[in-house]
Amino acid sequence: MIIGFAFVWQPGTARADLSFDGQNRFIMSGQRMAVTLVNEGKTAALAKVSLNWGEPESGQSQTLPLAVSKPLLRIPGGQKANVEVFYQGAGLPTDRESYLLLSVLDVPPAAKTPHTMTVALRHRFKLLYRPSLKSTLDEAMAGLSWEVRKETAGRLIADNPSPYYLTLSDIEAIGLNGQPCGQPIEHLMLPPFSTHPLDIPACQPTSLRYQIISDAGNPRPYGATLSADKKSHGSAQL
């Protein structure tokens, strides 16, 4: 979950009453999906809900084929409310996942004290639309490969041949003597059927430690032994 700040502050206070029933990402596989919003505060909350393409450069010329049932809703204090996401059934690829962003703006009440501003918190979640696919996410995680390019010092290529978006965290490259090759890469999202170069300038890596995020948003640790000019697959670590 990414929290951004808009028009920002009222001294000493900040609304953060909305939560999302323990979810930090959403996987949609049919034509409708319910998203639960929880108001943990004592007073009513006003939420503005919207959907956007996750990668604007690839979808900005297309009309978004999804909609939300309640773009603006009021949630009484201590209660829950559901917002449904609808897919029209056409307009998204059928051979791979699609990446969207679900945005929820926690609209604050107007400031009662003169010359003050209130805080608006925007929550953004990954929403992946997943059509019926022949492979599983576990197979996609196992199929991720890495290759060290001998002709380019410190160049590492990540290859995701699957129809899934793979989100990686804490990618740590290890050199020949067991020393870390610079700082870990905190976040990398690999689109389906894509490769991505990583520059590791500190040394020539011989192994990797990294995590892949599951559908539930939990990190799964992996490790891989690297060979120059040869693709290496990672294995799950206990």
N, C-alpha and C positions, 0 to 999 in steps of 0.2 A: 504494500500500500504506500502510495506516495502522497504526502500532504504538502500542499502549497499554500501560501498566504496571499490574500488579496485585500487591499485597501486597509491598511493594517492596524493600528492598535488602539486599545483602550487600556490605560495604565492599570496593571495588576490583575487583569482578567483576560481569559480567552476561552471561548466556547469549544468544547471537544466532547460533546455529549453523544454524538452519533457513533454507533458501532455497527458491525455488519455480520453479526451472528457467528463470529470466529473465522470468517472468510477473508483471504487476502488476494484471491484471484477467482475467476469464474470460468467454468468449462460448459459450453452450450452445445448440445448434440442433436436437438430437435428443433421444432419451430416455435417453442416458447420455453421460457425459463423464469423462475421466480427468484428475486433478490430480496432478502429480508434486511430491513433497516431497523435498528434498535435505538430508541431514545433513552439513554441512561440518566438523563437529567430529570429535574423535578418540574421544569416548565416545558411548554410545547416547543417543538423544533420545526423549522421550515426547511425543507430539503428540495433542491433543484437537481434533477437527474437528467443526464444527457449521454449520448453515445457518439463516438467519433472513430474514424479510421485510426488504427494504431500506428500505421506508417503512412502519413499523409501524402508523401511523394508518390506512392503507388496507387492511392485511391482517391486523390483529390478531384479527379475529373468524373468520378462515378457517384451516383446517388447511393447513399447508404441504404441497403435493403433491410434494415432492422429499425425498430422503433420501441419506445418505452411506453407503458400504459399510463403512467402518471408522471409527466415531466416536472410537476410541482405538487408537493404534498405536505400536509401538516400532520405531525406525529405528536400526540399528547405525551406529557411527561411519564416516563416509566413504561411506555408501551411500544409495541412493534407494528410495523406496516410492511406490506409486500408490494414490490413494483415488478411487473412482468416485462420481460424483454421478448419481443415478437420478431420472428424472421419470416419474410414473405415466401420463402421456399425456393427462391431463385436469385441469382446475382452474386453468389459466393462460389469459389472453386469447390469442386466435388472430389478432387484428388489430393487435397492438402488442407491443413488448418488455415483459418483466417484470423488475423490479429486485430482486435478492436480495443478501445479504451472506454470504460464505463466511468463517468465523472459524476460525483455527488458533491454539490456545494451546500454546506451547512450555513444557511442565510441567518445572520444574527438579527435580533431586534434592533430597532433604531435606538441610538444613544439618548438617554434621558438627561444627561448632564451636558450643558453647553460646551462647545469647543472641544469635544472628544469624538473619537471615532471608534467603531466596534471592529471586531475581528471576524473575518469570514474564512472558514477552513474549507479547502477543496480536497477531496479524496479522489484519487485516480486508481483504478484497478485494471489489470489485464483481463480482458474477456476474449477467450479463444473459442471460435466456432469450429467444432470438430465434426465433419461429415463421417459417414461410415467408411472406415479405412481398413485395409487388409492386414496391416501390421499393428502392433501395440506400442504404447509409449515405452514400456520396458525394453522392447526390441529396438526402438529408436535410440534410447540411452546407450544400449550396448553397441549399437552400430556407429556411434560417433567415433571418428578416427582423427589422428594427429600425425603430421609429417614435418620433420625438420628438413629444411632445404639446405643442402650442403653448400651450394654456390652462393647463398646469401646468409652471412653470419647472423645468428640470432633471429632468423625468420621461421616462424612456426605457423603451419596451416591447419586450421580446424575444418573438418569436413562433415557436414550433416546431410547424409543421403536420404533421410527419411522425410515423410510428409508432415512431420510434427515441428512445432517451434520448440527449441530446446533452450532453456534459461540456465546459464551456468553462473556460479559465484566462486570467489576465493580461488582463482586459478593460480597455482603456485608452481613455477618452473624451478627445477633443481639441476644444478650442474654436476660435472663428473666427480667432483670431490665432496658432493653432498651439500654444497653451499647454495643458498637461495639465489636465483637469478633476478635480482631486483625485487621490487615490491609486488605482492600478489595483485592480480587483476580482479577487481571486486565484482564486476558484473559483465556478462556477455550474453546476448540473446541471438541465437542462430536461427534464421528463417528456414523453412523447409527447402530441401534440395539446394543448399548453399555451401559455399566455402568462405572462410574469413581468415585473413592473415593477421598474425600477432607478432609484433616486434619485441624480441627479448634481447636488448642490446648489452646487458651486463655480462652474459656468458652464453656458451652453446649448451642448451638444456639437454639432459639425458633422461629425465623423468618428469612427470607431472603429478600434482595432486589438485583435485578440483571437486566441486559439488554440482549436481544437477538437481533442479527444483522439481518436485513431484506435483501432481495435480492438486494435492492438498496444501501445497505451498511449503512443504518440508524439504530441507536439503538432504540429498543422498551422496555420501562421499565416494569418490572414484579415484583410481590411480592408474597411470599408464607409464610404461617403459618406452622410451623413444629411440628410434634408429634413423640414421641419416638416409634421406631419400627413400624411405619405406614407411607406409602407413601403419600406425600402431593403434589398436583399440584399447580403451580403458576397461577396467574391471571394477566391480563394486567392492568397496572396502567395508568390513564389519567394524 
